[in-house]
Amino acid sequence: MIMWLSRPLYESLPYNYIAVGLVALAGSFFLSYWYWPIISAGIGLASLIAGLVVWLKRRGYRQSRSRQAVDNSAQRQKNS
């Protein structure tokens, strides 16, 4: 099943993951009931890591695409 997201929502996902991670980590310092501090810290770390991975993967993909576009443009000019 493929899920389609609007472009603004798609572009903001890594930042939302990071924000949720920071809030959960901050919340883990204020929680003191049962295992909630550990659960909150785990969710916070997982969200931070997910946000960073998505952001770095997108950045790498976009840089490689722009590099390929420059290479293709130079190749076309060379062949002309």
BAMI-671235 format. One record per residue: residue number from 0; y negated, x, z of N, C-alpha, C in turn. Coordinates in pm, whole numbers, padded with zeros to 5 digits. Layout:
N
+--------+--------+--------+--------+--------+--------+--------+--------+--------+--------+
: tormar :   n.c2 :   n.c1 :   n.c3 :  ca.c2 :  ca.c1 :  ca.c3 :   c.c2 :   c.c1 :   c.c3 :
+--------+--------+--------+--------+--------+--------+--------+--------+--------+--------+
:    NUM :      Y :      X :      Z :      Y :      X :      Z :      Y :      X :      Z :
...
+--------+--------+--------+--------+--------+--------+--------+--------+--------+--------+
//
This chain:
80
+--------+--------+--------+--------+--------+--------+--------+--------+--------+--------+
: tormar :   n.c2 :   n.c1 :   n.c3 :  ca.c2 :  ca.c1 :  ca.c3 :   c.c2 :   c.c1 :   c.c3 :
+--------+--------+--------+--------+--------+--------+--------+--------+--------+--------+
:      0 :  00117 :  00084 :  00000 :  00000 :  00000 :  00000 : -00124 :  00089 :  00000 :
:      1 : -00212 :  00066 : -00092 : -00333 :  00145 : -00105 : -00449 :  00065 : -00044 :
:      2 : -00527 :  00134 :  00038 : -00641 :  00070 :  00100 : -00768 :  00129 :  00040 :
:      3 : -00857 :  00043 : -00006 : -00982 :  00087 : -00065 : -01095 :  00065 :  00033 :
:      4 : -01178 :  00166 :  00049 : -01292 :  00158 :  00138 : -01420 :  00174 :  00057 :
:      5 : -01526 :  00110 :  00102 : -01655 :  00129 :  00035 : -01697 :  00276 :  00053 :
:      6 : -01776 :  00325 : -00040 : -01815 :  00466 : -00038 : -01887 :  00507 :  00091 :
:      7 : -01984 :  00429 :  00141 : -02050 :  00470 :  00266 : -01951 :  00480 :  00383 :
:      8 : -01859 :  00387 :  00391 : -01761 :  00390 :  00498 : -01667 :  00510 :  00482 :
:      9 : -01624 :  00534 :  00359 : -01535 :  00647 :  00330 : -01602 :  00781 :  00363 :
:     10 : -01729 :  00795 :  00326 : -01800 :  00920 :  00350 : -01828 :  00944 :  00498 :
:     11 : -01837 :  00837 :  00576 : -01869 :  00853 :  00718 : -01745 :  00868 :  00807 :
:     12 : -01625 :  00858 :  00752 : -01504 :  00864 :  00834 : -01491 :  00991 :  00917 :
:     13 : -01510 :  01110 :  00863 : -01495 :  01229 :  00948 : -01593 :  01230 :  01064 :
:     14 : -01714 :  01184 :  01040 : -01815 :  01182 :  01146 : -01779 :  01077 :  01251 :
:     15 : -01722 :  00966 :  01207 : -01678 :  00864 :  01303 : -01563 :  00917 :  01388 :
:     16 : -01468 :  00986 :  01325 : -01358 :  01047 :  01401 : -01411 :  01143 :  01507 :
:     17 : -01506 :  01227 :  01467 : -01563 :  01325 :  01559 : -01638 :  01254 :  01672 :
:     18 : -01712 :  01150 :  01640 : -01786 :  01075 :  01743 : -01690 :  01010 :  01842 :
:     19 : -01584 :  00949 :  01792 : -01484 :  00887 :  01880 : -01420 :  00995 :  01968 :
:     20 : -01393 :  01110 :  01911 : -01334 :  01219 :  01987 : -01425 :  01267 :  02098 :
:     21 : -01552 :  01281 :  02068 : -01648 :  01326 :  02171 : -01663 :  01222 :  02282 :
:     22 : -01668 :  01095 :  02245 : -01679 :  00989 :  02346 : -01554 :  00985 :  02433 :
:     23 : -01438 :  00997 :  02371 : -01314 :  00994 :  02449 : -01304 :  01115 :  02542 :
:     24 : -01343 :  01232 :  02493 : -01342 :  01351 :  02579 : -01440 :  01337 :  02695 :
:     25 : -01559 :  01286 :  02666 : -01656 :  01265 :  02773 : -01603 :  01160 :  02871 :
:     26 : -01539 :  01057 :  02820 : -01484 :  00953 :  02906 : -01373 :  01005 :  02996 :
:     27 : -01302 :  01105 :  02951 : -01192 :  01158 :  03032 : -01243 :  01223 :  03161 :
:     28 : -01370 :  01267 :  03160 : -01427 :  01326 :  03281 : -01465 :  01220 :  03384 :
:     29 : -01490 :  01097 :  03337 : -01536 :  00992 :  03427 : -01424 :  00899 :  03472 :
:     30 : -01310 :  00904 :  03406 : -01197 :  00818 :  03443 : -01116 :  00884 :  03554 :
:     31 : -01068 :  00803 :  03646 : -00989 :  00862 :  03754 : -00872 :  00772 :  03794 :
:     32 : -00837 :  00678 :  03712 : -00730 :  00585 :  03746 : -00606 :  00616 :  03663 :
:     33 : -00492 :  00626 :  03727 : -00363 :  00644 :  03665 : -00365 :  00767 :  03575 :
:     34 : -00316 :  00758 :  03452 : -00312 :  00871 :  03358 : -00424 :  00861 :  03254 :
:     35 : -00523 :  00779 :  03277 : -00627 :  00758 :  03176 : -00705 :  00884 :  03142 :
:     36 : -00733 :  00974 :  03235 : -00803 :  01097 :  03192 : -00722 :  01178 :  03091 :
:     37 : -00591 :  01187 :  03113 : -00505 :  01262 :  03020 : -00495 :  01191 :  02886 :
:     38 : -00479 :  01060 :  02890 : -00470 :  00981 :  02767 : -00600 :  00992 :  02688 :
:     39 : -00712 :  00978 :  02758 : -00842 :  00986 :  02693 : -00866 :  01125 :  02634 :
:     40 : -00830 :  01228 :  02706 : -00847 :  01365 :  02655 : -00758 :  01387 :  02532 :
:     41 : -00637 :  01336 :  02534 : -00547 :  01350 :  02419 : -00601 :  01279 :  02296 :
:     42 : -00651 :  01158 :  02317 : -00709 :  01083 :  02205 : -00834 :  01155 :  02154 :
:     43 : -00914 :  01208 :  02247 : -01035 :  01280 :  02208 : -01004 :  01404 :  02126 :
:     44 : -00910 :  01483 :  02171 : -00873 :  01604 :  02096 : -00813 :  01570 :  01960 :
:     45 : -00727 :  01469 :  01957 : -00666 :  01428 :  01829 : -00772 :  01379 :  01732 :
:     46 : -00869 :  01302 :  01781 : -00974 :  01251 :  01693 : -01064 :  01364 :  01644 :
:     47 : -01098 :  01457 :  01732 : -01179 :  01572 :  01689 : -01108 :  01654 :  01582 :
:     48 : -00982 :  01680 :  01603 : -00904 :  01759 :  01507 : -00893 :  01684 :  01375 :
:     49 : -00867 :  01553 :  01381 : -00857 :  01473 :  01258 : -00988 :  01475 :  01182 :
:     50 : -01099 :  01459 :  01252 : -01229 :  01460 :  01186 : -01259 :  01594 :  01121 :
:     51 : -01229 :  01703 :  01190 : -01251 :  01835 :  01133 : -01161 :  01862 :  01013 :
:     52 : -01036 :  01821 :  01022 : -00944 :  01842 :  00909 : -00990 :  01765 :  00786 :
:     53 : -01028 :  01639 :  00804 : -01074 :  01559 :  00690 : -01201 :  01619 :  00631 :
:     54 : -01294 :  01659 :  00718 : -01420 :  01716 :  00671 : -01396 :  01846 :  00595 :
:     55 : -01312 :  01935 :  00648 : -01284 :  02062 :  00581 : -01207 :  02043 :  00451 :
:     56 : -01112 :  01951 :  00450 : -01037 :  01924 :  00326 : -01129 :  01871 :  00217 :
:     57 : -01216 :  01778 :  00252 : -01310 :  01724 :  00152 : -01403 :  01832 :  00102 :
:     58 : -01455 :  01915 :  00193 : -01546 :  02022 :  00153 : -01477 :  02119 :  00058 :
:     59 : -01354 :  02158 :  00091 : -01279 :  02249 :  00004 : -01251 :  02190 : -00132 :
:     60 : -01213 :  02063 : -00134 : -01185 :  01997 : -00262 : -01310 :  01987 : -00347 :
:     61 : -01421 :  01951 : -00286 : -01545 :  01937 : -00362 : -01594 :  02071 : -00412 :
:     62 : -01577 :  02177 : -00334 : -01616 :  02310 : -00380 : -01529 :  02355 : -00496 :
:     63 : -01399 :  02327 : -00489 : -01310 :  02368 : -00597 : -01340 :  02289 : -00725 :
:     64 : -01375 :  02162 : -00709 : -01411 :  02083 : -00828 : -01539 :  02133 : -00890 :
:     65 : -01638 :  02168 : -00808 : -01764 :  02218 : -00864 : -01741 :  02354 : -00930 :
:     66 : -01655 :  02436 : -00871 : -01623 :  02566 : -00929 : -01552 :  02548 : -01063 :
:     67 : -01460 :  02450 : -01071 : -01391 :  02423 : -01197 : -01488 :  02373 : -01303 :
:     68 : -01585 :  02292 : -01261 : -01684 :  02241 : -01356 : -01767 :  02355 : -01413 :
:     69 : -01804 :  02451 : -01329 : -01881 :  02566 : -01376 : -01795 :  02651 : -01470 :
:     70 : -01669 :  02671 : -01433 : -01579 :  02749 : -01519 : -01557 :  02681 : -01653 :
:     71 : -01538 :  02549 : -01652 : -01518 :  02475 : -01777 : -01643 :  02480 : -01864 :
:     72 : -01759 :  02471 : -01801 : -01885 :  02478 : -01876 : -01901 :  02616 : -01939 :
:     73 : -01870 :  02720 : -01864 : -01880 :  02856 : -01919 : -01779 :  02877 : -02031 :
:     74 : -01661 :  02819 : -02018 : -01557 :  02832 : -02121 : -01600 :  02762 : -02248 :
:     75 : -01662 :  02644 : -02235 : -01709 :  02570 : -02354 : -01821 :  02647 : -02424 :
:     76 : -01910 :  02707 : -02347 : -02018 :  02783 : -02407 : -01965 :  02907 : -02477 :
:     77 : -01861 :  02966 : -02419 : -01803 :  03086 : -02477 : -01733 :  03053 : -02608 :
:     78 : -01668 :  02936 : -02615 : -01596 :  02896 : -02736 : -01687 :  02845 : -02844 :
:     79 : -01808 :  02809 : -02811 : -01901 :  02753 : -02911 : -01966 :  02860 : -02994 :
+--------+--------+--------+--------+--------+--------+--------+--------+--------+--------+
//
